[in-house]
Structures are given as structure tokens and as C-alpha cells.
Amino acid sequence: MANPSLERERPQPTGSSVTVPPERADEIFLEGPRSRFEELVTLIRVLLDFLRGFRVLHFVGPCVTVFGSARVKEGDTSYELARKMGAAIAQLGFTVMTGGGPGIMEAANRGAKEVNGRSVGCNIELEFEQQPNAFLDRCVTLHYFFVRKTLLVKYSYAFVVMQGGAGTLDELSEAVTLIQTGKIKNFPVVVIGTEYWRDLLKMFEKMANDGMIDRSDLDLFFATDSVEEAIAHIRERAITPFGLKLVVRRHLPWLGERAIDKI
């Protein structure tokens, strides 16, 4: 007798993997099982997203990724703090990487450019048209959120988390989880804004007290309100331990590769 199995009654398809516009790629991908052909097309689109990112970002050098809200406006205290942070990261010798959009992302990229540092972004295609900010040396626009998050981690030796919402919280959690589980090295995670993140920091303490995380996991991130303290922590935890030094990689123009100084 065959084993019974449940299968949801599928609504009418809302789009095809073949014809879906880029801003709906995630929606179609997460909609549930589709035909084998549709799933193959989606797989190819994901592969092309990664390939696009690898080609654009291969020569950007060691990065520090700055996470934060797209809703913060120029002149806001958080915007100016992110701008100062971007400049300090660039002066330390790192490339500033962000999600490429407005708000905190724009401020960090802007700060890097103002001190002649390197500034790159991983933008995401959305239905409400998030445009890359104007302070990027190199930008790649991606269709899938998970591809974008992977690339924001892949090229970075430290993470700076500034004022933000659910997306920023997701990025913080992912970075800490990847370090906690040994998927990436013990790169520094700096949380800027002790008052803003106070309840979250208390929640991490509760997790440790209740045995949900090891107490040593609390050392995976460093909370401060000071750009100077943040930079000192990044210098101590990201430069010396990993032996970072200036290396000039040979790029291959016939593969469409460009050095960061040839924009």
C-alpha cells in the first residue's frame, strides 16, 4: 500500500522563472516547488547572479562591510556617524562595502570616497527600485537576497552594524552565526550605538544565561558608540591576526575583469 503524502493545493502560478522580471526573482524562487524546467532555470539565474558578483568584486581587496538602514537621511546623527565610520575604515586601508543603497549605506560609501578610499556596493533589485548610491567605485546589482548577503560576507574581514531595521538585524545575526559555527573566521563584528541596540544586547545576555549560546559567544561582537574604539578593535582583530598586507592581483581583461583603480 502506498504511503499517503500531503500536497498543498497550489494557486495559479504568479509568474515564470523564464520571464520573471529581476525584481521578482526572490518571490518566484521562494514560491514553492515548480516544474523541473522552471527550477533548472532558477538555478541558472542564481548561478549567473553569483558569477556577476564574483567578476565585479574579485579585485576590490579586503573589505569591511557596513550594515545599516536605507531610511536614514542626510543630516541625521546616524548618517553622519556612518560617514565618519566609512572614512575611518578607508583610512585603515580597507575597502568599504555596503548594500549599495541610500541611508547608512550611502553615508559609509560617501565617507570612504571623501578620503580617497575604495568604496563598493552590492545592490538589490527591488520592485520599489532601490538605486545604487552615487559614491561607489564598483557596484553589482543582484536579483537574489541570499546571493547579496553571501557576497557581503565573502569579501569582508570585519562587519560594522549601525542603526537599522529587520534587514540589519538579519545581517548581524547571520554574521555572528557564521562565526559561531566556524563557517568563517573569527572576524570582528562591531555594533555601533549602544543605546539603540541596548535591548538586543540584553537579549544576547539572556541567551547566554539560559544556555542558548555559550557565554564566550558574547565576545564575538563589540558594542561601542566611538568610531575610534571601533577602528582600534578592527585593527587589533582583523589586520594583525590575518596577516593582511597590500597585494596586487593580476586581472584578466579578456574575462571582463577590471582592477579597482580602473573604473
N, C-alpha and C positions, 0 to 999 in steps of 0.2 A: 504494500500500500504506500503510495507516495506521501511524503511528508507535506503537510499543508504549510503555506507561507503567506505572509501578508504582503500586499502590494497596494500602494496608495492609488486612489483614482486620480489620474493626472488631469490637470486642467489643460485647456488648449495651449500649445506652445506659444510663448510670447516673443519668440524670435529664433533665428537660426544661427548656429556657430559660424556659418559660412558668410552670412550677410549682416550680422550684428554690428552696429557702429561701435567704435572703440570704447566710448564712454559707458557702454552697457556690457562690456566683456565680462566683468566680475559677476554681474547679475545672472547672465546666461550660464557661466561656469558653475555657480552655486545653486542653480535651479533644481538640481537632482539628476538622476540618470536620463541620458538621452540616447539616441541611436548610436551604434558603434562608429558610424561615419562621423557624426556630429562630435563625438568625444575625441576622435582622431584629429579632427580639425582644431578643436580646442587645444589639444596637446601641442600641435604645431604652432598655434598662436602663442602659447606660453613659452615655447622654445624660442620663438622669434623675439619675444619681449626680453628674455634673458640675453639673447645674442646681441640685441640692440644695446642693452645696458653694459655688457662686457666690452663692446667695441668703444663706446663713448668714455667709459670710466677707467679703462685699463692703465692709463698713464697719468692719472690725477695725483699720484703719490699718496703717502699715508694721510688719512683724513681723521678729523674729529667731527662726528655728526651731532648737530644741534636739533633737538626736537622741541616743538612748541606750537602754540595756536596760530591759525591763519587769521583769527578775528581781531588780533591786537592792531591798533592803528598807530601810525607815526606820531610821536609826541607823547605816547603813553610811557609810563615809567618802565614797564616790561620791555617795550620796544627799544628804548634807549639802553637798557641793561644788556639786551641781546646784541645790540650793535657794538657795545663795548666788549662783550664777550667774543664776538666774531673777530674783532680787531686783535684782541689778545691771543686768540688761538692762532691766527695767521702769523703774528709776530713770533710765536713759539716755533714756527716752521711747518705747521700742519696745513693741509688744505681744509677749508671749511666746507662741510657737506650738509645740506638740508633737504627737505622735501620739495624745495624749489618754488614754493608758493609765496603768498603775501604774509603779513604779520611778523611773528617771531622769526620765521624762515627768512623773509626778506631782510630783516634787521641784521641777522647774523651774517648773511652773504654781503650785505652792504658794508658792515664793519670791516670784513676781510678786504674788500676792494678798496676801501678808503686808506688802507695802509699798504696797498700794492701786493696783497696776498692773493692766494688762489682760492677760487670760490666756485663750487659746483652744486648742482641740484638734481634730484630725482623727482620729477613732477608726475602727477597722476591725471589721467584723462577722466573728467567728471562731466555729468550732464549739465551742471551749472558753470562749466568752463573755467576751471582754475587755471589761470595763466601763469607761466613762469615769470618770476620777478626779474627786474632789469639789472641785477647785479651778479650775473652768473657768467663765468668764463666758459663753462661747459654745462649743458643740460640734456637730459634724456627724459622724454615723456613716455610713460608706461601705461599699459592698459589694465594690469592686474595689481591689486594692492599687495598681495603677498610677494610678488616679484619685487615691487618697490621696497618693501620692508627688508627683504633679503639683501638687496644691493646697499641699502643704507647701513647695514651691519657689516657686509663683506669687506668694505674698504676702510673701515674705521678702527682706530686704536684707542678711542675713548668716546664717551657719549655724554652730552650735556643736555639735561632735561629742564626746560624752563616752563613758565606758566602755559597751561594748555588744558584741553578737554579730554574726551574719551579716547581720541586717537593718540594723543600724547601719553596718556596712561597706558594704553595698549603697547606703545613703543617702549616705554620704560619697563613694563612687565616682561616683554619679550627679551630685551637686552639682559635683564637680570636673570631670567630663566636660562638663557643660553649659556651664560657664565656659570651659573649654579650647577648646571648639568654637564659642564665640561665641553660643550659644543664649540665654544670659542674660548680664547684665552681669558685670563682674569684682567680684562681691560677695565680701566676706571669708569665708573658711572657717577657723574656729578649732578646732583639735584639742586637747582638754583631757586631760592625762595622758600625759606623755612616756614614762614607764616602761611603761605599759600598751600604748601604740601604738608602742613602740620598733622592733619588728621590721617593722611595716608602713612606718614612716618610712624604714627601711633599704631596704626593697623599692622604694620610690619612688626612692631614690637609685640603686639598681641599674638601674631602668628608664631613668633619665636617663643613666647611664654607658654603657648598652648601646644608647642611641639610640632607645629605645621611646617616650620622651616627650622634649620639649625641656627643657633644664636650667632654662629660665625658668618651666616649669610647676611647679617646686618652690616658686615664690613664690605659687602660688595658695592655699596653706594656711599657717597659722601655728600652730605647736605650742608649748604652754606648760602650766605647772601653776598659773599665777596668774590668779585672777579679775580682778585689777586690770590685768594685762597684756592679758588677753583683751578687756576693756572698752575699754582705750586703743586697741587695734588696730581694734575695731569702730567706735569714734568716728572714728578717722582715715580708715578705708577705706569707711565706709558712710554717714556723715552728711554731711560736707562735700562729697565728690565728687559725690553725687547730689542735693545741694541740698534735703535733707529739711527740711520745716517743717510746723507744725500746720495742717491744712486740715480744715474741717468740711464733709463731703459731705451733700447733701440726700438723704434717704431717702424712698422712696415706699411708704407703708403699704399701699396698695391692691395692691402686688405682693408683699406679705408681708415687706417689708424692715424691719429694725429697726436703729437706731443701737446702738453697742456699750454705751452707758450706759442702754439700755432693755431690760434682760434679762427 
